[in-house]
Amino acid sequence: MEEIVVKALGEAGFQPLIAAFYRRVRKDELVGGMYPENDWEGAEKRLRDFMEFRFGVSQRYLLERGHPRLRMRHMPFKIGEAERDRWLEMMNEAMDEIELTGEPRELLGGFFNQVANAMRNQAPS
Ligand code: HEM
């Protein structure tokens, strides 16, 4: 799945996708406020580096941030179903924007769904 996704993204890699995602997050009323207001570029770089690490493109995330431990790193934020759904909605819009379709889209979308679900740390009300 990693190879198929990386091949479909092509030369520019994850950069355009993550940029399109953060353009939405910055303006979002539900989850935008959780992100560090004075470090949007840093947040964008952390997600981009993580994706490059997870998909075998670069080791930068591991070298700079250590083992991902994503669930632990999301504990400071209240992530319930609504927050998870909004995050995924914005990522889906970002994947639409870069026109990722077909099998690579299914695979990457499935990956985001799975991880976002695991980040949920608030029981459904
Ligand atoms: C479910 C909804 C999610 C919410 C509300 C959320 C929110 C956040 C917030 C507020 C941060 C801190 C920003 C920063 O300073 O880096 C963060 C960090 C991060 N998130 Fe998420 N996130 C979600 C899902 C995901 C998913 C699905 C992934 C991966 C596919 C992901 C990957 C990351 C990474 C890699 C970091 C940086 C960790 C670090 O090195 O400190 N997040 N997230």
Backbone and ligand atoms as CSV (ligand in chain L), in Angstrom:
chain,resi,resn,atom,element,x,y,z
A,1,MET,N,N,0.819,-1.201,0.000
A,1,MET,CA,C,0.000,0.000,0.000
A,1,MET,C,C,0.858,1.257,0.000
A,2,GLU,N,N,1.997,1.230,0.740
A,2,GLU,CA,C,2.879,2.411,0.788
A,2,GLU,C,C,3.382,2.773,-0.614
A,3,GLU,N,N,3.861,1.730,-1.330
A,3,GLU,CA,C,4.440,1.968,-2.654
A,3,GLU,C,C,3.428,2.561,-3.628
A,4,ILE,N,N,2.203,2.024,-3.569
A,4,ILE,CA,C,1.152,2.493,-4.483
A,4,ILE,C,C,0.816,3.959,-4.223
A,5,VAL,N,N,0.730,4.307,-2.943
A,5,VAL,CA,C,0.397,5.689,-2.576
A,5,VAL,C,C,1.530,6.639,-2.979
A,6,VAL,N,N,2.752,6.281,-2.633
A,6,VAL,CA,C,3.902,7.150,-2.922
A,6,VAL,C,C,4.049,7.373,-4.426
A,7,LYS,N,N,3.839,6.323,-5.192
A,7,LYS,CA,C,3.937,6.421,-6.649
A,7,LYS,C,C,2.876,7.381,-7.206
A,8,ALA,N,N,1.655,7.270,-6.662
A,8,ALA,CA,C,0.564,8.128,-7.141
A,8,ALA,C,C,0.808,9.592,-6.783
A,9,LEU,N,N,1.439,9.847,-5.637
A,9,LEU,CA,C,1.685,11.235,-5.229
A,9,LEU,C,C,2.746,11.874,-6.115
A,10,GLY,N,N,3.660,11.064,-6.595
A,10,GLY,CA,C,4.642,11.571,-7.551
A,10,GLY,C,C,5.716,12.438,-6.919
A,11,GLU,N,N,6.357,13.191,-7.771
A,11,GLU,CA,C,7.515,14.029,-7.423
A,11,GLU,C,C,7.296,14.898,-6.179
A,12,ALA,N,N,6.155,15.552,-6.099
A,12,ALA,CA,C,5.911,16.505,-5.004
A,12,ALA,C,C,5.652,15.802,-3.674
A,13,GLY,N,N,5.395,14.525,-3.700
A,13,GLY,CA,C,5.192,13.759,-2.468
A,13,GLY,C,C,3.994,14.239,-1.665
A,14,PHE,N,N,4.143,14.244,-0.334
A,14,PHE,CA,C,3.033,14.589,0.557
A,14,PHE,C,C,2.826,16.099,0.703
A,15,GLN,N,N,3.772,16.899,0.196
A,15,GLN,CA,C,3.715,18.348,0.458
A,15,GLN,C,C,2.379,19.002,0.065
A,16,PRO,N,N,1.916,18.847,-1.184
A,16,PRO,CA,C,0.668,19.523,-1.563
A,16,PRO,C,C,-0.548,19.046,-0.767
A,17,LEU,N,N,-0.590,17.763,-0.434
A,17,LEU,CA,C,-1.711,17.220,0.334
A,17,LEU,C,C,-1.752,17.831,1.733
A,18,ILE,N,N,-0.619,17.831,2.401
A,18,ILE,CA,C,-0.582,18.323,3.778
A,18,ILE,C,C,-0.818,19.835,3.813
A,19,ALA,N,N,-0.313,20.544,2.798
A,19,ALA,CA,C,-0.563,21.991,2.726
A,19,ALA,C,C,-2.059,22.257,2.538
A,20,ALA,N,N,-2.713,21.501,1.655
A,20,ALA,CA,C,-4.148,21.676,1.410
A,20,ALA,C,C,-4.947,21.362,2.670
A,21,PHE,N,N,-4.498,20.368,3.416
A,21,PHE,CA,C,-5.165,19.995,4.669
A,21,PHE,C,C,-5.057,21.137,5.692
A,22,TYR,N,N,-3.860,21.647,5.903
A,22,TYR,CA,C,-3.680,22.702,6.916
A,22,TYR,C,C,-4.340,24.016,6.534
A,23,ARG,N,N,-4.490,24.298,5.239
A,23,ARG,CA,C,-5.245,25.492,4.846
A,23,ARG,C,C,-6.647,25.416,5.401
A,24,ARG,N,N,-7.200,24.210,5.471
A,24,ARG,CA,C,-8.546,24.023,6.022
A,24,ARG,C,C,-8.532,24.034,7.542
A,25,VAL,N,N,-7.557,23.335,8.123
A,25,VAL,CA,C,-7.499,23.249,9.596
A,25,VAL,C,C,-7.389,24.640,10.216
A,26,ARG,N,N,-6.548,25.489,9.619
A,26,ARG,CA,C,-6.335,26.841,10.170
A,26,ARG,C,C,-7.631,27.612,10.343
A,27,LYS,N,N,-8.585,27.370,9.440
A,27,LYS,CA,C,-9.846,28.129,9.454
A,27,LYS,C,C,-10.949,27.390,10.189
A,28,ASP,N,N,-10.658,26.192,10.688
A,28,ASP,CA,C,-11.733,25.363,11.225
A,28,ASP,C,C,-12.065,25.693,12.681
A,29,GLU,N,N,-13.344,25.886,12.931
A,29,GLU,CA,C,-13.756,26.303,14.270
A,29,GLU,C,C,-13.720,25.175,15.281
A,30,LEU,N,N,-13.912,23.943,14.848
A,30,LEU,CA,C,-13.957,22.836,15.803
A,30,LEU,C,C,-12.560,22.366,16.215
A,31,VAL,N,N,-11.675,22.114,15.253
A,31,VAL,CA,C,-10.354,21.581,15.633
A,31,VAL,C,C,-9.207,22.579,15.459
A,32,GLY,N,N,-9.431,23.649,14.698
A,32,GLY,CA,C,-8.346,24.608,14.447
A,32,GLY,C,C,-7.738,25.170,15.730
A,33,GLY,N,N,-8.576,25.401,16.719
A,33,GLY,CA,C,-8.126,25.989,17.975
A,33,GLY,C,C,-7.221,25.105,18.814
A,34,MET,N,N,-7.162,23.808,18.487
A,34,MET,CA,C,-6.292,22.898,19.257
A,34,MET,C,C,-4.827,23.065,18.853
A,35,TYR,N,N,-4.606,23.546,17.648
A,35,TYR,CA,C,-3.240,23.606,17.108
A,35,TYR,C,C,-2.517,24.848,17.611
A,36,PRO,N,N,-1.173,24.769,17.701
A,36,PRO,CA,C,-0.401,25.910,18.225
A,36,PRO,C,C,-0.503,27.104,17.283
A,37,GLU,N,N,-1.106,28.176,17.754
A,37,GLU,CA,C,-1.427,29.333,16.939
A,37,GLU,C,C,-0.186,29.962,16.304
A,38,ASN,N,N,0.934,29.885,17.037
A,38,ASN,CA,C,2.155,30.538,16.560
A,38,ASN,C,C,3.123,29.554,15.887
A,39,ASP,N,N,2.634,28.337,15.595
A,39,ASP,CA,C,3.539,27.370,14.972
A,39,ASP,C,C,2.821,26.495,13.944
A,40,TRP,N,N,2.064,27.148,13.070
A,40,TRP,CA,C,1.360,26.392,12.030
A,40,TRP,C,C,2.342,25.692,11.107
A,41,GLU,N,N,3.447,26.372,10.804
A,41,GLU,CA,C,4.431,25.756,9.897
A,41,GLU,C,C,5.053,24.522,10.519
A,42,GLY,N,N,5.296,24.608,11.839
A,42,GLY,CA,C,5.860,23.464,12.556
A,42,GLY,C,C,4.888,22.289,12.547
A,43,ALA,N,N,3.611,22.572,12.798
A,43,ALA,CA,C,2.599,21.507,12.817
A,43,ALA,C,C,2.514,20.846,11.441
A,44,GLU,N,N,2.551,21.672,10.406
A,44,GLU,CA,C,2.482,21.148,9.042
A,44,GLU,C,C,3.692,20.253,8.756
A,45,LYS,N,N,4.853,20.702,9.176
A,45,LYS,CA,C,6.073,19.918,8.961
A,45,LYS,C,C,6.025,18.595,9.730
A,46,ARG,N,N,5.503,18.613,10.955
A,46,ARG,CA,C,5.455,17.376,11.745
A,46,ARG,C,C,4.571,16.322,11.075
A,47,LEU,N,N,3.418,16.730,10.566
A,47,LEU,CA,C,2.543,15.754,9.903
A,47,LEU,C,C,3.166,15.270,8.592
A,48,ARG,N,N,3.759,16.207,7.852
A,48,ARG,CA,C,4.390,15.827,6.583
A,48,ARG,C,C,5.550,14.855,6.827
A,49,ASP,N,N,6.407,15.187,7.801
A,49,ASP,CA,C,7.533,14.302,8.118
A,49,ASP,C,C,7.045,12.936,8.587
A,50,PHE,N,N,5.963,12.948,9.401
A,50,PHE,CA,C,5.422,11.667,9.870
A,50,PHE,C,C,4.964,10.813,8.696
A,51,MET,N,N,4.221,11.425,7.771
A,51,MET,CA,C,3.719,10.664,6.619
A,51,MET,C,C,4.882,10.117,5.782
A,52,GLU,N,N,5.916,10.935,5.609
A,52,GLU,CA,C,7.085,10.473,4.844
A,52,GLU,C,C,7.781,9.319,5.559
A,53,PHE,N,N,7.789,9.373,6.869
A,53,PHE,CA,C,8.391,8.285,7.644
A,53,PHE,C,C,7.537,7.027,7.537
A,54,ARG,N,N,6.246,7.176,7.757
A,54,ARG,CA,C,5.327,6.030,7.757
A,54,ARG,C,C,5.267,5.345,6.391
A,55,PHE,N,N,5.454,6.141,5.328
A,55,PHE,CA,C,5.373,5.584,3.981
A,55,PHE,C,C,6.756,5.310,3.381
A,56,GLY,N,N,7.765,5.317,4.228
A,56,GLY,CA,C,9.092,4.874,3.802
A,56,GLY,C,C,9.850,5.825,2.902
A,57,VAL,N,N,9.491,7.110,2.944
A,57,VAL,CA,C,10.141,8.089,2.066
A,57,VAL,C,C,11.358,8.721,2.749
A,58,SER,N,N,11.237,8.989,4.043
A,58,SER,CA,C,12.313,9.675,4.767
A,58,SER,C,C,12.267,9.330,6.256
A,59,GLN,N,N,13.433,9.362,6.885
A,59,GLN,CA,C,13.537,9.024,8.309
A,59,GLN,C,C,13.489,10.269,9.188
A,60,ARG,N,N,13.258,11.444,8.549
A,60,ARG,CA,C,13.382,12.705,9.297
A,60,ARG,C,C,12.515,12.746,10.557
A,61,TYR,N,N,11.283,12.265,10.456
A,61,TYR,CA,C,10.408,12.328,11.630
A,61,TYR,C,C,11.035,11.603,12.815
A,62,LEU,N,N,11.504,10.376,12.561
A,62,LEU,CA,C,12.083,9.560,13.626
A,62,LEU,C,C,13.300,10.242,14.248
A,63,LEU,N,N,14.127,10.831,13.401
A,63,LEU,CA,C,15.348,11.484,13.897
A,63,LEU,C,C,15.019,12.716,14.725
A,64,GLU,N,N,14.001,13.474,14.297
A,64,GLU,CA,C,13.709,14.745,14.982
A,64,GLU,C,C,12.718,14.598,16.128
A,65,ARG,N,N,11.793,13.661,16.028
A,65,ARG,CA,C,10.706,13.561,17.013
A,65,ARG,C,C,10.726,12.255,17.795
A,66,GLY,N,N,11.499,11.272,17.327
A,66,GLY,CA,C,11.516,9.966,17.993
A,66,GLY,C,C,10.349,9.107,17.562
A,67,HIS,N,N,10.120,8.010,18.276
A,67,HIS,CA,C,9.029,7.096,17.932
A,67,HIS,C,C,7.702,7.868,17.936
A,68,PRO,N,N,6.852,7.655,16.912
A,68,PRO,CA,C,5.634,8.470,16.792
A,68,PRO,C,C,4.708,8.465,18.014
A,69,ARG,N,N,4.419,7.301,18.606
A,69,ARG,CA,C,3.505,7.253,19.766
A,69,ARG,C,C,2.343,8.236,19.590
A,70,LEU,N,N,1.651,8.100,18.465
A,70,LEU,CA,C,0.651,9.105,18.108
A,70,LEU,C,C,-0.497,9.192,19.095
A,71,ARG,N,N,-0.931,8.051,19.621
A,71,ARG,CA,C,-2.064,8.109,20.539
A,71,ARG,C,C,-1.692,8.918,21.787
A,72,MET,N,N,-0.490,8.644,22.283
A,72,MET,CA,C,-0.007,9.374,23.453
A,72,MET,C,C,0.115,10.870,23.152
A,73,ARG,N,N,0.636,11.198,21.966
A,73,ARG,CA,C,0.834,12.610,21.627
A,73,ARG,C,C,-0.482,13.352,21.417
A,74,HIS,N,N,-1.570,12.630,21.202
A,74,HIS,CA,C,-2.870,13.280,21.019
A,74,HIS,C,C,-3.664,13.375,22.310
A,75,MET,N,N,-3.147,12.794,23.384
A,75,MET,CA,C,-3.878,12.806,24.658
A,75,MET,C,C,-4.195,14.214,25.189
A,76,PRO,N,N,-3.314,15.202,24.958
A,76,PRO,CA,C,-3.643,16.546,25.463
A,76,PRO,C,C,-4.889,17.157,24.816
A,77,PHE,N,N,-5.349,16.572,23.692
A,77,PHE,CA,C,-6.484,17.159,22.966
A,77,PHE,C,C,-7.713,16.277,23.141
A,78,LYS,N,N,-8.864,16.926,23.299
A,78,LYS,CA,C,-10.117,16.176,23.422
A,78,LYS,C,C,-10.591,15.786,22.028
A,79,ILE,N,N,-10.442,14.509,21.707
A,79,ILE,CA,C,-10.835,14.041,20.379
A,79,ILE,C,C,-11.978,13.035,20.509
A,80,GLY,N,N,-13.185,13.512,20.200
A,80,GLY,CA,C,-14.367,12.652,20.175
A,80,GLY,C,C,-14.749,12.367,18.732
A,81,GLU,N,N,-15.959,11.847,18.553
A,81,GLU,CA,C,-16.383,11.508,17.193
A,81,GLU,C,C,-16.447,12.727,16.285
A,82,ALA,N,N,-16.923,13.846,16.824
A,82,ALA,CA,C,-17.094,15.044,15.995
A,82,ALA,C,C,-15.738,15.556,15.499
A,83,GLU,N,N,-14.749,15.563,16.402
A,83,GLU,CA,C,-13.412,16.047,16.028
A,83,GLU,C,C,-12.769,15.099,15.010
A,84,ARG,N,N,-12.903,13.801,15.278
A,84,ARG,CA,C,-12.373,12.815,14.329
A,84,ARG,C,C,-13.011,12.999,12.949
A,85,ASP,N,N,-14.330,13.124,12.941
A,85,ASP,CA,C,-15.031,13.252,11.660
A,85,ASP,C,C,-14.615,14.518,10.915
A,86,ARG,N,N,-14.432,15.613,11.661
A,86,ARG,CA,C,-14.043,16.862,11.003
A,86,ARG,C,C,-12.644,16.766,10.410
A,87,TRP,N,N,-11.734,16.161,11.213
A,87,TRP,CA,C,-10.351,15.971,10.727
A,87,TRP,C,C,-10.374,15.192,9.410
A,88,LEU,N,N,-11.133,14.098,9.399
A,88,LEU,CA,C,-11.195,13.248,8.205
A,88,LEU,C,C,-11.859,13.976,7.041
A,89,GLU,N,N,-12.867,14.782,7.350
A,89,GLU,CA,C,-13.561,15.538,6.304
A,89,GLU,C,C,-12.573,16.481,5.602
A,90,MET,N,N,-11.756,17.167,6.421
A,90,MET,CA,C,-10.792,18.110,5.833
A,90,MET,C,C,-9.710,17.371,5.048
A,91,MET,N,N,-9.306,16.196,5.548
A,91,MET,CA,C,-8.300,15.422,4.809
A,91,MET,C,C,-8.899,14.884,3.509
A,92,ASN,N,N,-10.163,14.502,3.543
A,92,ASN,CA,C,-10.814,14.045,2.309
A,92,ASN,C,C,-10.908,15.178,1.287
A,93,GLU,N,N,-11.230,16.379,1.770
A,93,GLU,CA,C,-11.270,17.539,0.865
A,93,GLU,C,C,-9.891,17.811,0.280
A,94,ALA,N,N,-8.868,17.644,1.120
A,94,ALA,CA,C,-7.492,17.864,0.645
A,94,ALA,C,C,-7.126,16.827,-0.420
A,95,MET,N,N,-7.561,15.582,-0.211
A,95,MET,CA,C,-7.284,14.541,-1.221
A,95,MET,C,C,-8.066,14.822,-2.506
A,96,ASP,N,N,-9.273,15.390,-2.375
A,96,ASP,CA,C,-10.029,15.825,-3.570
A,96,ASP,C,C,-9.239,16.903,-4.306
A,97,GLU,N,N,-8.721,17.859,-3.519
A,97,GLU,CA,C,-8.029,19.008,-4.116
A,97,GLU,C,C,-6.814,18.569,-4.944
A,98,ILE,N,N,-6.059,17.604,-4.431
A,98,ILE,CA,C,-4.888,17.156,-5.219
A,98,ILE,C,C,-5.279,16.087,-6.260
A,99,GLU,N,N,-6.585,15.816,-6.323
A,99,GLU,CA,C,-7.122,14.872,-7.321
A,99,GLU,C,C,-6.510,13.485,-7.212
A,100,LEU,N,N,-6.452,13.001,-5.975
A,100,LEU,CA,C,-6.009,11.629,-5.740
A,100,LEU,C,C,-7.246,10.733,-5.856
A,101,THR,N,N,-7.199,9.774,-6.770
A,101,THR,CA,C,-8.375,8.941,-7.043
A,101,THR,C,C,-7.984,7.463,-7.086
A,102,GLY,N,N,-8.973,6.627,-7.312
A,102,GLY,CA,C,-8.721,5.201,-7.549
A,102,GLY,C,C,-8.143,4.474,-6.349
A,103,GLU,N,N,-7.313,3.474,-6.639
A,103,GLU,CA,C,-6.780,2.625,-5.575
A,103,GLU,C,C,-5.915,3.397,-4.564
A,104,PRO,N,N,-5.023,4.294,-5.053
A,104,PRO,CA,C,-4.218,5.048,-4.082
A,104,PRO,C,C,-5.095,5.842,-3.108
A,105,ARG,N,N,-6.183,6.400,-3.619
A,105,ARG,CA,C,-7.101,7.159,-2.769
A,105,ARG,C,C,-7.765,6.257,-1.716
A,106,GLU,N,N,-8.192,5.087,-2.169
A,106,GLU,CA,C,-8.810,4.111,-1.249
A,106,GLU,C,C,-7.822,3.735,-0.153
A,107,LEU,N,N,-6.585,3.485,-0.537
A,107,LEU,CA,C,-5.574,3.029,0.419
A,107,LEU,C,C,-5.221,4.138,1.410
A,108,LEU,N,N,-4.960,5.330,0.896
A,108,LEU,CA,C,-4.578,6.423,1.795
A,108,LEU,C,C,-5.759,6.828,2.677
A,109,GLY,N,N,-6.956,6.857,2.066
A,109,GLY,CA,C,-8.158,7.172,2.846
A,109,GLY,C,C,-8.384,6.160,3.957
A,110,GLY,N,N,-8.181,4.898,3.648
A,110,GLY,CA,C,-8.328,3.843,4.655
A,110,GLY,C,C,-7.331,4.004,5.792
A,111,PHE,N,N,-6.112,4.366,5.418
A,111,PHE,CA,C,-5.070,4.598,6.436
A,111,PHE,C,C,-5.483,5.738,7.374
A,112,PHE,N,N,-5.928,6.872,6.807
A,112,PHE,CA,C,-6.320,8.009,7.647
A,112,PHE,C,C,-7.498,7.639,8.550
A,113,ASN,N,N,-8.466,6.905,7.989
A,113,ASN,CA,C,-9.617,6.480,8.786
A,113,ASN,C,C,-9.192,5.688,10.013
A,114,GLN,N,N,-8.303,4.744,9.775
A,114,GLN,CA,C,-7.859,3.849,10.828
A,114,GLN,C,C,-7.122,4.616,11.936
A,115,VAL,N,N,-6.186,5.473,11.514
A,115,VAL,CA,C,-5.408,6.208,12.518
A,115,VAL,C,C,-6.312,7.201,13.266
A,116,ALA,N,N,-7.175,7.917,12.530
A,116,ALA,CA,C,-8.038,8.910,13.177
A,116,ALA,C,C,-8.940,8.239,14.212
A,117,ASN,N,N,-9.411,7.063,13.892
A,117,ASN,CA,C,-10.257,6.331,14.828
A,117,ASN,C,C,-9.496,5.991,16.106
A,118,ALA,N,N,-8.230,5.628,15.936
A,118,ALA,CA,C,-7.403,5.266,17.090
A,118,ALA,C,C,-7.058,6.480,17.946
A,119,MET,N,N,-7.147,7.692,17.382
A,119,MET,CA,C,-6.814,8.907,18.136
A,119,MET,C,C,-7.952,9.359,19.045
A,120,ARG,N,N,-9.120,8.791,18.837
A,120,ARG,CA,C,-10.282,9.193,19.624
A,120,ARG,C,C,-10.020,8.833,21.094
A,121,ASN,N,N,-10.133,9.833,21.962
A,121,ASN,CA,C,-9.882,9.592,23.383
A,121,ASN,C,C,-11.046,10.061,24.263
A,122,GLN,N,N,-12.203,10.337,23.641
A,122,GLN,CA,C,-13.414,10.702,24.377
A,122,GLN,C,C,-14.517,9.712,24.018
A,123,ALA,N,N,-15.159,9.155,25.012
A,123,ALA,CA,C,-16.252,8.216,24.754
A,123,ALA,C,C,-17.407,8.943,24.069
A,124,PRO,N,N,-18.147,8.249,23.185
A,124,PRO,CA,C,-19.313,8.883,22.557
A,124,PRO,C,C,-20.310,9.298,23.636
A,125,SER,N,N,-20.920,10.474,23.483
A,125,SER,CA,C,-21.827,10.941,24.546
A,125,SER,C,C,-23.225,10.359,24.326
L,1,HEM,C1,C,-8.702,12.440,14.797
L,1,HEM,C2,C,-8.542,13.739,14.714
L,1,HEM,C3,C,-7.228,14.429,14.981
L,1,HEM,C4,C,-7.067,15.599,15.660
L,1,HEM,C5,C,-8.181,16.459,16.247
L,1,HEM,C6,C,-5.647,15.882,15.706
L,1,HEM,C7,C,-5.075,16.975,16.312
L,1,HEM,C8,C,-3.728,17.191,16.462
L,1,HEM,C9,C,-3.141,18.308,17.143
L,1,HEM,C10,C,-3.927,19.435,17.790
L,1,HEM,C11,C,-1.804,18.170,17.078
L,1,HEM,C12,C,-0.724,19.111,17.642
L,1,HEM,C13,C,-0.133,19.901,16.518
L,1,HEM,C14,C,1.357,19.973,16.583
L,1,HEM,O1,O,1.871,20.867,17.258
L,1,HEM,O2,O,2.040,19.181,15.928
L,1,HEM,C15,C,-1.535,16.961,16.362
L,1,HEM,C16,C,-0.277,16.476,16.095
L,1,HEM,C17,C,-0.025,15.431,15.257
L,1,HEM,N1,N,-0.962,14.651,14.621
L,1,HEM,FE1,FE,-2.938,14.754,14.859
L,1,HEM,N2,N,-4.974,14.893,15.056
L,1,HEM,C18,C,-5.892,13.987,14.583
L,1,HEM,C19,C,-5.628,12.882,13.811
L,1,HEM,C20,C,-4.383,12.549,13.309
L,1,HEM,C21,C,-4.125,11.525,12.322
L,1,HEM,C22,C,-5.206,10.657,11.670
L,1,HEM,C23,C,-2.785,11.500,12.103
L,1,HEM,C24,C,-1.940,10.669,11.183
L,1,HEM,C25,C,-2.393,10.056,10.134
L,1,HEM,C26,C,-2.196,12.521,12.944
L,1,HEM,C27,C,-0.854,12.818,13.010
L,1,HEM,C28,C,-0.292,13.756,13.822
L,1,HEM,C29,C,1.142,13.962,13.959
L,1,HEM,C30,C,2.240,13.194,13.249
L,1,HEM,C31,C,1.320,15.010,14.868
L,1,HEM,C32,C,2.638,15.569,15.383
L,1,HEM,C33,C,3.121,14.730,16.568
L,1,HEM,C34,C,4.414,15.255,17.142
L,1,HEM,O3,O,5.479,14.873,16.634
L,1,HEM,O4,O,4.364,16.031,18.087
L,1,HEM,N3,N,-3.198,13.141,13.654
L,1,HEM,N4,N,-2.722,16.384,15.989
